[in-house]
Amino acid sequence: MFSLSLIVLLCASCLAKSLEVKYSFSKAVGGGSGTSFSTEGPGGIRAVRVWEISSAYITGIQLKNSSHWSPLVGKKVGTALEINLFDGETISQISGKYHTNYIYQVIFVTSRGRLLVAGQPTQSSFNFYPHHPKAELKMLSGRFNGHGITSLAAHWAAAYSKK
Ligand SMILES: *[C@@H]1O[C@H](CO)[C@@H](O)[C@H](O)[C@H]1NC(C)=O
């Protein structure tokens, strides 16, 4: 009787665990002047583009889902730096550099350990990680002005269950 109820209890808890969605938030870095934004890749981020001014700051960021690019955040300068994720690959970390005026560098790290590096390693460092081991980047928010991205934050959640 005891072992049966224990099994029922264990199964109930493992079922609850597999359905649980874990969110976490990496709070904004940067001075944050200008217009606020939030951007995502509905249904899952599959690609990322970043624009930089050579020897200066990050001017634009754009996320893509399986079929569409989301609206551009900031502005395009020169050629985009771009990463397309493989099947099952997710963004699992964002690091970079910031100052009171702009975000100077962003490094998008994937679950396969690949990197998209843009901008310059100057000013203060930041490191954004999800709290949950299975979580992935779902959304970016922050602010931008007429020149570039002035602040950046990251929103993480556990991966959607695959059908
Ligand atoms: C991708 O984004 C487009 C535009 O926002 C949307 O219509 C589409 O449903 C999204 N795809 C998925 C798989 O959610």
The ligand as a MOL file (V3000), in Angstrom:
LIG
                    3D

  0  0  0     0  0            999 V3000
M  V30 BEGIN CTAB
M  V30 COUNTS 14 14 0 0 0
M  V30 BEGIN ATOM
M  V30 1 C 6.3940 33.3420 -37.4050 0
M  V30 2 O 6.0920 34.7110 -37.3790 0
M  V30 3 C 5.0350 35.0750 -38.2390 0
M  V30 4 C 4.9440 36.6030 -38.2270 0
M  V30 5 O 4.8650 37.0910 -36.9260 0
M  V30 6 C 3.7650 34.3930 -37.7830 0
M  V30 7 O 2.6870 34.7320 -38.6410 0
M  V30 8 C 3.9780 32.8820 -37.7750 0
M  V30 9 O 2.8450 32.2290 -37.2550 0
M  V30 10 C 5.1940 32.5420 -36.9430 0
M  V30 11 N 5.4900 31.1130 -37.0420 0
M  V30 12 C 5.2950 30.2740 -36.0230 0
M  V30 13 C 5.7220 28.8570 -36.2720 0
M  V30 14 O 4.8300 30.6100 -34.9430 0
M  V30 END ATOM
M  V30 BEGIN BOND
M  V30 1 1 1 2
M  V30 2 1 1 10
M  V30 3 1 2 3
M  V30 4 1 3 4
M  V30 5 1 3 6
M  V30 6 1 4 5
M  V30 7 1 6 7
M  V30 8 1 6 8
M  V30 9 1 8 9
M  V30 10 1 8 10
M  V30 11 1 10 11
M  V30 12 1 11 12
M  V30 13 1 12 13
M  V30 14 2 12 14
M  V30 END BOND
M  V30 END CTAB
M  END
